[in-house]
Amino acid sequence: MSPTAPERRSRTPTGPNRGPRGRRLAIVAGSLVTVAAILALAGFVSQDANDPGRTAADPAPDVELVDFEGNTLRLSDFAGTPVVLNFWASWCPPCVAEMPDFEAVHQDVGDRVTFIGVNFQDDPDLAAALAVETGVSYLLVRDPQGVIFGEFDGLGMPTTVFIDAAGSVREVITGQMSQGQLRAKIAEHFSVDA
């Protein structure tokens, strides 16, 4: 004798979220994750210094930086000057798109703000070629293993970190920034006209 349709359904495993209520909860949870991912990719996500887990007094990690010429520096070498730390890669279209804007602002603020571009898990030749193509003249360093990115709790690419002159992380922004947004954040966090 073959099982009836209702019996067949009752034998089919449905996982830990059984029934219509469990399926609705799974759909809602999946939708929230999707919306968060879209927001991170489409715009920028800000984790300012007042978010849980980060306070205005949190010092930036004193990471080792190796520039494109092989010279070794430390982030603490820039103490006393605000720093814009920007994670980028040649394989990241939003990173490529924002690089000329970062260069324009860098040119305008001069030595009042230090710009450091951190090349994240990239082919060295492609990264160097992109730097030439975009005309970036600020300091470029490499992060081939993503160690520096991890130290700043990076969420996606590009990521920009604003570090004040005292060495405290003021804000971390994930996503492409326009020239206007970058100028506004520099004025907000560093009181520097950009």
Steps between C-alpha positions, in 0.01 A plus 500: 500500500645840408494790743247773447610851406475634858703207630765563234530864611530402865795273421694775317752664734463875512794585726493677835251770387195282443166633391386825343621715794853359479512552125383862542770562760765353270380721212505812720850418631628434148346825378669700777839351415445577131397861572808552720728363227339723236539808721866420559562458128279779365574780739731526788463358846636707782630363828565815693701520816185496714373164371502214751845345512679818394544817700652835414792408727584182304852542368570392144708182494865584441530284190813452294476651152717398205486747213515417129879552504548253789561758776358410841307752710260487792167678527631671814759676281216734399403599857403864528337511156150370414505196270260382231572130454335364185490128414485438123575240234525493122229229491251728683309733258375737777858531627625593154215749455576688823879522463502821290269664758734401782794641303318832439423541871855394592635775272271758663579417864873463447693398810213585739365144455703190414344273238607136496366261238513139617503257208303196618574146374593609150741419221797737556543579129130576448495717812807698391355549150170623642678749727676645196181499292296684766781745582499421872793672668431429868676221691407151380567190709427130452282265704543171310359277775226737623665539842460879514143476369420255780655726764249769400204258493446557128162387367530550125677691230580781486537588868614839628619561856521850651766523772541825691831669586498330843491159328137413578268343245216744444304312234521203265302519176442208266409585142592750233527862610453801276732799516227696681446227759874472561536877544207505743646219713842668514336824615284313753775286656809714457363858480699542180354685204525272203 
